[in-house]
Amino acid sequence: MFKRGSQPKSTLERVRMLPWVAIAQGAVVIARRWRSLAPKDRARLGGLARASQGRPSNLSRKERAELRALVGKLDPVGLGRELFARGGRGGRRGRRRGRRGTRA
């Protein structure tokens, strides 16, 4: 798409280079997790996210604990595993080592 050694210059050119299939698959995985929550939990999670305005410190301790519990129901670790199993490098096959066998 671009000449060898050239860099995309505009945001539009960068957007065109995104792997749309991987993004669509990720959206499906995330939507499935979201729908697995009870409607009441989805509504409460959305309300807490709006109330926090992206900053958990805007919530009380009790609300932060509730937010953590609701996010835990989404299983973010499993979500990450599922997303990265779909694309990417698969998994690390060994440790990366620097010069002379030291850890990098």
N, C-alpha and C positions, 0 to 999 in steps of 0.2 A: 504494500500500500504506500509506503514511504520509501524514499531513496535510502540506500544503505548509509548509515551514519547520521541521517537526519532525525530530528526529534519532532513529534507532533507539536504544533504551535498553539492551536486553539482548543478550547474546552470541547467544542463539537468534534474535532478530530480525535480527541482522547475518548470521548463517549462512544464513537463508532468502533473503537478498538476493544471495547469491553466484551467479555465472553457472555453473550446474552443467554445462551442455553444454560450455563451454570447458574446464572442469576435467577432464571425462571425455576430451575430445580430447587434452588435454595428457598425461593418464595413458597413453593409447594410444601417443602419440609416444615418451614416455619408456620405456615397456615394450618397444617395438620396438627402441630403441637398446640397452637392457639385454640383450635376447635375442640381439642381434647379436654380443655378446661370447662368446668360447669359455667353456664351463662352468668350466674351470680358472681363467680370468681373472675370471669373476664371483665364484667362491669366494674368490680371493685379494683382490679388491677389497673384498668384504664383510668379510673377516678384518682387513684393514688399517683399514677404517672402524671396526670394533669396537675394535681395539687402540688406535686414536687417541682414542677417546671424544669425537670431534668436534673434537679439537685436534691438528693436524698436528705440533705441537712435542712431542707424546708419542711420536712415531716417531723412529727413527734417520734419519740422512741418507739412507742407502741405501733404507730403507723409504719415505721421502718421495719420493725419485726414482721408485721403483717405482709409488707411488700416482699421481704426476703422469703417468707413462707410461700407466697403465691408464685414468685419466680422459681422457687425450688420445685413446685409442681410442674413447671414447664420442662424440668430436667435439662438445664443448660449444658451440662457435661455431655449427656447423651445426644443433645442437639448438635453440639460441635463435632462429636464423633460421626454422626450421621451426615453432616454437611461435608466434612473433609473426606469421608469415605467415598463420596460421589465424584470428587474431582481432586485435583491437586496431586501431590506426590505419593499418596498412599500412606506410607509410614517410613520412619527412619529405619534404615537397615543396619545401623551401627553408629558408634560414636564418631563424631568428627574429631580428628586429631590435628593438632598443629605440628610445627616442626619438632623433630626428634621425639615423637610420641607423646608430647604434652597435650593436655586438653585445650581445645580452642574455645 
